[in-house]
Amino acid sequence: MTKPKLKVGHYYELKIDKNKKIAFGVMYGFDSGKNKDVYALMIYTKNKIFEFPIQKNLFDEWVKEGRVKGLTSDEALVYVI
Protein backbone atom coordinates (compact mmCIF):
# COMPACT_ATOMS: atom_id res chain seq x y z
CA MET A 1 0.00 0.00 0.00
CA THR A 2 1.37 3.41 -0.94
CA LYS A 3 1.62 6.21 1.57
CA PRO A 4 -0.92 9.02 1.08
CA LYS A 5 0.33 12.29 -0.39
CA LEU A 6 -1.28 15.63 0.43
CA LYS A 7 -3.33 16.64 -2.62
CA VAL A 8 -5.97 19.31 -3.10
CA GLY A 9 -9.39 17.78 -3.73
CA HIS A 10 -8.65 14.50 -1.94
CA TYR A 11 -10.18 13.07 1.25
CA TYR A 12 -8.37 11.48 4.19
CA GLU A 13 -9.05 9.86 7.53
CA LEU A 14 -6.93 10.86 10.54
CA LYS A 15 -6.71 8.54 13.52
CA ILE A 16 -6.79 10.66 16.70
CA ASP A 17 -6.60 7.70 19.10
CA LYS A 18 -7.67 4.03 19.13
CA ASN A 19 -11.39 4.85 19.10
CA LYS A 20 -11.60 8.26 17.43
CA LYS A 21 -11.12 9.11 13.76
CA ILE A 22 -11.99 12.18 11.73
CA ALA A 23 -12.34 12.73 8.00
CA PHE A 24 -11.07 15.76 6.15
CA GLY A 25 -10.81 17.06 2.62
CA VAL A 26 -8.05 19.29 1.29
CA MET A 27 -9.76 22.38 -0.07
CA TYR A 28 -6.79 24.41 -1.32
CA GLY A 29 -3.07 24.89 -0.82
CA PHE A 30 -0.27 27.28 -1.62
CA ASP A 31 2.82 26.15 -3.55
CA SER A 32 4.76 29.39 -3.33
CA GLY A 33 4.92 32.74 -1.61
CA LYS A 34 4.55 33.64 2.04
CA ASN A 35 2.19 30.72 2.82
CA LYS A 36 4.15 28.06 0.90
CA ASP A 37 3.12 24.49 1.80
CA VAL A 38 0.10 25.61 3.85
CA TYR A 39 -3.12 23.74 3.10
CA ALA A 40 -6.71 24.32 4.18
CA LEU A 41 -8.48 21.23 5.45
CA MET A 42 -12.24 20.93 5.70
CA ILE A 43 -12.87 18.79 8.78
CA TYR A 44 -16.01 16.65 8.83
CA THR A 45 -17.61 15.47 12.08
CA LYS A 46 -21.16 14.40 12.88
CA ASN A 47 -21.86 17.74 14.56
CA LYS A 48 -19.68 20.26 12.71
CA ILE A 49 -17.85 21.06 9.53
CA PHE A 50 -15.02 23.57 9.79
CA GLU A 51 -11.86 24.72 8.06
CA PHE A 52 -8.43 24.17 9.58
CA PRO A 53 -5.02 25.19 8.14
CA ILE A 54 -2.00 22.87 8.36
CA GLN A 55 1.51 22.83 6.98
CA LYS A 56 2.61 20.03 4.67
CA ASN A 57 5.26 18.82 7.14
CA LEU A 58 2.54 18.13 9.76
CA PHE A 59 0.64 15.97 7.26
CA ASP A 60 3.87 14.14 6.42
CA GLU A 61 4.42 13.51 10.14
CA TRP A 62 0.92 12.00 10.44
CA VAL A 63 1.68 9.73 7.46
CA LYS A 64 4.99 8.64 9.00
CA GLU A 65 3.16 7.77 12.24
CA GLY A 66 0.61 5.70 10.24
CA ARG A 67 -2.31 7.86 11.31
CA VAL A 68 -3.58 8.90 7.84
CA LYS A 69 -5.29 6.90 5.12
CA GLY A 70 -6.90 8.02 1.88
CA LEU A 71 -10.70 7.96 1.52
CA THR A 72 -13.00 7.86 -1.45
CA SER A 73 -15.68 10.55 -1.72
CA ASP A 74 -18.30 7.95 -0.71
CA GLU A 75 -16.37 7.06 2.45
CA ALA A 76 -16.01 10.76 3.34
CA LEU A 77 -19.76 11.22 2.89
CA VAL A 78 -20.40 8.56 5.54
CA TYR A 79 -18.66 10.79 8.12
CA VAL A 80 -21.02 13.66 7.35
CA ILE A 81 -24.17 11.55 7.40
Biotite code that builds the C-alpha atoms (Angstrom):
import biotite.structure as struc

atoms = struc.array([
    struc.Atom([0.000, 0.000, 0.000], chain_id="A", res_id=1, res_name="MET", atom_name="CA", element="C"),
    struc.Atom([1.371, 3.411, -0.936], chain_id="A", res_id=2, res_name="THR", atom_name="CA", element="C"),
    struc.Atom([1.620, 6.210, 1.570], chain_id="A", res_id=3, res_name="LYS", atom_name="CA", element="C"),
    struc.Atom([-0.918, 9.018, 1.079], chain_id="A", res_id=4, res_name="PRO", atom_name="CA", element="C"),
    struc.Atom([0.333, 12.290, -0.387], chain_id="A", res_id=5, res_name="LYS", atom_name="CA", element="C"),
    struc.Atom([-1.280, 15.627, 0.425], chain_id="A", res_id=6, res_name="LEU", atom_name="CA", element="C"),
    struc.Atom([-3.328, 16.638, -2.623], chain_id="A", res_id=7, res_name="LYS", atom_name="CA", element="C"),
    struc.Atom([-5.969, 19.309, -3.103], chain_id="A", res_id=8, res_name="VAL", atom_name="CA", element="C"),
    struc.Atom([-9.394, 17.785, -3.730], chain_id="A", res_id=9, res_name="GLY", atom_name="CA", element="C"),
    struc.Atom([-8.648, 14.500, -1.938], chain_id="A", res_id=10, res_name="HIS", atom_name="CA", element="C"),
    struc.Atom([-10.179, 13.074, 1.252], chain_id="A", res_id=11, res_name="TYR", atom_name="CA", element="C"),
    struc.Atom([-8.367, 11.480, 4.186], chain_id="A", res_id=12, res_name="TYR", atom_name="CA", element="C"),
    struc.Atom([-9.047, 9.860, 7.535], chain_id="A", res_id=13, res_name="GLU", atom_name="CA", element="C"),
    struc.Atom([-6.934, 10.863, 10.540], chain_id="A", res_id=14, res_name="LEU", atom_name="CA", element="C"),
    struc.Atom([-6.714, 8.537, 13.520], chain_id="A", res_id=15, res_name="LYS", atom_name="CA", element="C"),
    struc.Atom([-6.790, 10.656, 16.705], chain_id="A", res_id=16, res_name="ILE", atom_name="CA", element="C"),
    struc.Atom([-6.602, 7.699, 19.102], chain_id="A", res_id=17, res_name="ASP", atom_name="CA", element="C"),
    struc.Atom([-7.674, 4.034, 19.130], chain_id="A", res_id=18, res_name="LYS", atom_name="CA", element="C"),
    struc.Atom([-11.386, 4.849, 19.096], chain_id="A", res_id=19, res_name="ASN", atom_name="CA", element="C"),
    struc.Atom([-11.601, 8.258, 17.434], chain_id="A", res_id=20, res_name="LYS", atom_name="CA", element="C"),
    struc.Atom([-11.122, 9.110, 13.760], chain_id="A", res_id=21, res_name="LYS", atom_name="CA", element="C"),
    struc.Atom([-11.992, 12.185, 11.731], chain_id="A", res_id=22, res_name="ILE", atom_name="CA", element="C"),
    struc.Atom([-12.339, 12.727, 8.003], chain_id="A", res_id=23, res_name="ALA", atom_name="CA", element="C"),
    struc.Atom([-11.070, 15.761, 6.150], chain_id="A", res_id=24, res_name="PHE", atom_name="CA", element="C"),
    struc.Atom([-10.811, 17.061, 2.620], chain_id="A", res_id=25, res_name="GLY", atom_name="CA", element="C"),
    struc.Atom([-8.045, 19.286, 1.294], chain_id="A", res_id=26, res_name="VAL", atom_name="CA", element="C"),
    struc.Atom([-9.762, 22.379, -0.074], chain_id="A", res_id=27, res_name="MET", atom_name="CA", element="C"),
    struc.Atom([-6.793, 24.407, -1.320], chain_id="A", res_id=28, res_name="TYR", atom_name="CA", element="C"),
    struc.Atom([-3.069, 24.890, -0.824], chain_id="A", res_id=29, res_name="GLY", atom_name="CA", element="C"),
    struc.Atom([-0.268, 27.278, -1.621], chain_id="A", res_id=30, res_name="PHE", atom_name="CA", element="C"),
    struc.Atom([2.818, 26.147, -3.547], chain_id="A", res_id=31, res_name="ASP", atom_name="CA", element="C"),
    struc.Atom([4.764, 29.392, -3.335], chain_id="A", res_id=32, res_name="SER", atom_name="CA", element="C"),
    struc.Atom([4.918, 32.743, -1.606], chain_id="A", res_id=33, res_name="GLY", atom_name="CA", element="C"),
    struc.Atom([4.552, 33.641, 2.041], chain_id="A", res_id=34, res_name="LYS", atom_name="CA", element="C"),
    struc.Atom([2.191, 30.723, 2.816], chain_id="A", res_id=35, res_name="ASN", atom_name="CA", element="C"),
    struc.Atom([4.152, 28.057, 0.902], chain_id="A", res_id=36, res_name="LYS", atom_name="CA", element="C"),
    struc.Atom([3.125, 24.491, 1.800], chain_id="A", res_id=37, res_name="ASP", atom_name="CA", element="C"),
    struc.Atom([0.104, 25.612, 3.854], chain_id="A", res_id=38, res_name="VAL", atom_name="CA", element="C"),
    struc.Atom([-3.116, 23.738, 3.101], chain_id="A", res_id=39, res_name="TYR", atom_name="CA", element="C"),
    struc.Atom([-6.713, 24.318, 4.177], chain_id="A", res_id=40, res_name="ALA", atom_name="CA", element="C"),
    struc.Atom([-8.478, 21.225, 5.447], chain_id="A", res_id=41, res_name="LEU", atom_name="CA", element="C"),
    struc.Atom([-12.238, 20.929, 5.701], chain_id="A", res_id=42, res_name="MET", atom_name="CA", element="C"),
    struc.Atom([-12.869, 18.787, 8.782], chain_id="A", res_id=43, res_name="ILE", atom_name="CA", element="C"),
    struc.Atom([-16.013, 16.647, 8.828], chain_id="A", res_id=44, res_name="TYR", atom_name="CA", element="C"),
    struc.Atom([-17.613, 15.473, 12.082], chain_id="A", res_id=45, res_name="THR", atom_name="CA", element="C"),
    struc.Atom([-21.159, 14.405, 12.875], chain_id="A", res_id=46, res_name="LYS", atom_name="CA", element="C"),
    struc.Atom([-21.857, 17.745, 14.559], chain_id="A", res_id=47, res_name="ASN", atom_name="CA", element="C"),
    struc.Atom([-19.680, 20.260, 12.712], chain_id="A", res_id=48, res_name="LYS", atom_name="CA", element="C"),
    struc.Atom([-17.849, 21.060, 9.528], chain_id="A", res_id=49, res_name="ILE", atom_name="CA", element="C"),
    struc.Atom([-15.020, 23.565, 9.793], chain_id="A", res_id=50, res_name="PHE", atom_name="CA", element="C"),
    struc.Atom([-11.861, 24.721, 8.059], chain_id="A", res_id=51, res_name="GLU", atom_name="CA", element="C"),
    struc.Atom([-8.426, 24.170, 9.575], chain_id="A", res_id=52, res_name="PHE", atom_name="CA", element="C"),
    struc.Atom([-5.021, 25.194, 8.137], chain_id="A", res_id=53, res_name="PRO", atom_name="CA", element="C"),
    struc.Atom([-2.000, 22.869, 8.356], chain_id="A", res_id=54, res_name="ILE", atom_name="CA", element="C"),
    struc.Atom([1.511, 22.827, 6.982], chain_id="A", res_id=55, res_name="GLN", atom_name="CA", element="C"),
    struc.Atom([2.612, 20.032, 4.669], chain_id="A", res_id=56, res_name="LYS", atom_name="CA", element="C"),
    struc.Atom([5.260, 18.821, 7.135], chain_id="A", res_id=57, res_name="ASN", atom_name="CA", element="C"),
    struc.Atom([2.544, 18.132, 9.761], chain_id="A", res_id=58, res_name="LEU", atom_name="CA", element="C"),
    struc.Atom([0.636, 15.969, 7.264], chain_id="A", res_id=59, res_name="PHE", atom_name="CA", element="C"),
    struc.Atom([3.866, 14.140, 6.417], chain_id="A", res_id=60, res_name="ASP", atom_name="CA", element="C"),
    struc.Atom([4.424, 13.512, 10.141], chain_id="A", res_id=61, res_name="GLU", atom_name="CA", element="C"),
    struc.Atom([0.920, 11.998, 10.439], chain_id="A", res_id=62, res_name="TRP", atom_name="CA", element="C"),
    struc.Atom([1.676, 9.730, 7.463], chain_id="A", res_id=63, res_name="VAL", atom_name="CA", element="C"),
    struc.Atom([4.990, 8.640, 8.998], chain_id="A", res_id=64, res_name="LYS", atom_name="CA", element="C"),
    struc.Atom([3.157, 7.768, 12.237], chain_id="A", res_id=65, res_name="GLU", atom_name="CA", element="C"),
    struc.Atom([0.614, 5.702, 10.242], chain_id="A", res_id=66, res_name="GLY", atom_name="CA", element="C"),
    struc.Atom([-2.308, 7.863, 11.311], chain_id="A", res_id=67, res_name="ARG", atom_name="CA", element="C"),
    struc.Atom([-3.581, 8.896, 7.843], chain_id="A", res_id=68, res_name="VAL", atom_name="CA", element="C"),
    struc.Atom([-5.286, 6.897, 5.118], chain_id="A", res_id=69, res_name="LYS", atom_name="CA", element="C"),
    struc.Atom([-6.902, 8.016, 1.882], chain_id="A", res_id=70, res_name="GLY", atom_name="CA", element="C"),
    struc.Atom([-10.702, 7.963, 1.521], chain_id="A", res_id=71, res_name="LEU", atom_name="CA", element="C"),
    struc.Atom([-13.003, 7.860, -1.447], chain_id="A", res_id=72, res_name="THR", atom_name="CA", element="C"),
    struc.Atom([-15.680, 10.548, -1.724], chain_id="A", res_id=73, res_name="SER", atom_name="CA", element="C"),
    struc.Atom([-18.299, 7.950, -0.706], chain_id="A", res_id=74, res_name="ASP", atom_name="CA", element="C"),
    struc.Atom([-16.368, 7.059, 2.449], chain_id="A", res_id=75, res_name="GLU", atom_name="CA", element="C"),
    struc.Atom([-16.009, 10.755, 3.343], chain_id="A", res_id=76, res_name="ALA", atom_name="CA", element="C"),
    struc.Atom([-19.755, 11.218, 2.886], chain_id="A", res_id=77, res_name="LEU", atom_name="CA", element="C"),
    struc.Atom([-20.401, 8.557, 5.536], chain_id="A", res_id=78, res_name="VAL", atom_name="CA", element="C"),
    struc.Atom([-18.658, 10.787, 8.117], chain_id="A", res_id=79, res_name="TYR", atom_name="CA", element="C"),
    struc.Atom([-21.025, 13.657, 7.347], chain_id="A", res_id=80, res_name="VAL", atom_name="CA", element="C"),
    struc.Atom([-24.172, 11.547, 7.401], chain_id="A", res_id=81, res_name="ILE", atom_name="CA", element="C"),
])
